[in-house]
């Protein structure tokens, strides 16, 4: 078997999509793990890879990536992925003593599913840019939000 035949094999493309989705999700999960949140590398990796997997299965079952009909038919399947992820996200949100926590992690899981779907459809650049934006939100906006809270509390003390 020639190497060009192996590389052009559609199974290799599917495996690469799963690897890319897993890598992007795990990258988001690293930040969550470092921040001490409930969902980390494994959760985010599974969500992105699972979403990519279900998208790939839906497109393939509907006729493949070369079919316009397959993309239209697979959209219903994709909608169900997001519904299912909403259920997982709801399980991450807790209320204790009047304080709600886990909302950002739940939203991150939801966006991670979207990233996986993008990879499943072959929209790699979109998936990578979304991942970068999520990391900016998780880290950069966390810092800004804490600074704003600090300033707000210092005004209360005066």
N, C-alpha and C positions, 0 to 999 in steps of 0.2 A: 504494500500500500504506500502510495506517495504521500509526502508530508502535506502537499497542497490539498489532497483529498481529505486528509484528516482534519486540517484546519477549516475547510469549508463544510465539514459535516455539521448539520443543524444541531446535533446533540452537544457539540462543543459550544456553540453559541448559547444554548440553554444553560449549560453549566456555568459559563462565564457570566450570564445574567444573574444567576443565583449567587455566585461569588461576589459580584459587584454589589448586589443588594445586601448581602450579609456584611460586607466590609463597611458600607455606608451606615447601616444600622448599628453595627458595633462601634463605629466612630462616635455616633451620638451617645451610645450607652456608656462609653468611657467617661464622658463629662458627667453624666448622671451618677455613675458609680463614685467618681471623685467627690461629687457634691453630697454623697451620702443619701441619695434618693432610693425609693423602693424598687424602681426598675433600672436595670443596668445593662451591661454589654449583652448578656444572654437574651434578655427580654427584647431589647431593641433589635438585635440581630435576627431573632426569630420572627418578629413582626415584619421587618422589611423583607426578609427572605421568603416568608410565608405569603406575603402579599404579592411578591414577584412570581412565586410559584403558581398561585391561584390565577393570576393574570395570564401567565404563559399557558396554563392548562385551558383556560377559557378561550383564548385566541386560537390555540391549536385545535381544540375540539370543534370550534366553529368554522374551521376551514384554513387556518394558517395565517401567517403574517402577510402573505401576498394578496389576501382577499379583503376588499373593502367591507363586505358583509360580515366577516369575522370580527372586525373592530366594532361595528355597530352591535352585533350580537353579544360580544364580550362585555359591553358596558353594563349590562344588567348584573353580570357576575361581579364586576368591579364595585358596583353599588352595594352589593351584599358584603363585600370585604369591609367596606367602611362602616356598615351597620354593625358587623361583628366586632370590629375594633372599638366601636363606641361602647359596646357592652364590657369589653376588657377595661377600657378607660374608666367607666363608671365604677368598677371595682377598686380602682386606685384612689378614688376620692373619699376622704374621711372627714367627719365632723367630730371635734372633741372640744368640749367646754366652749361651744359657740365659735370655734375657729375652724375654718375649712382648710384642708391641706390636700395636696396631691393633684390639684387642678392643672398645674403646669406640666407635671409628668404625664397626666392623661392626655393633654393636648399634644405633647411631644410624641406620644405613642400613636396618636391619630395622624400626625404629620408623617411619622416614620412609615406608616402604612401607605400613605400617598407616595412617598419616595419609592417604596417597593413596587407599587403599581407603575410608576413612571419607568422604572428599570424594566419591569415586565413587558412594557410596550416598546422598549428600546429607546426611551427618551433619557439617555445617560446624562447629557449636559444639564437638563432640567433637574434631574435627581441630585446631581452634585451641587448645583447652585442652591437648591432647597436645603440640602444638608448644611452647607456653609451658613445660610441664613438662620437655621435652627441653632447652630452652635453660637452664632452671634447673639441670638435671643437668650439662650441659656447662660452665656457667660457675660457678655457686654451689658445687656440690659439688667442682669442681676446686680452688677456693680452700680449702675446708674440708679436703679430702684432703691438699693440700700443707701446710697448717698442722699437721695430725695427723702427717704424716711428719717435719716439722721438729721437732716436740716429741719424737717417738720417737727421732730421731737425737741430739737434745741430751741425752736420758737415757742413751744409749749412751756418750756422750763423758765422762760423769761417773764 
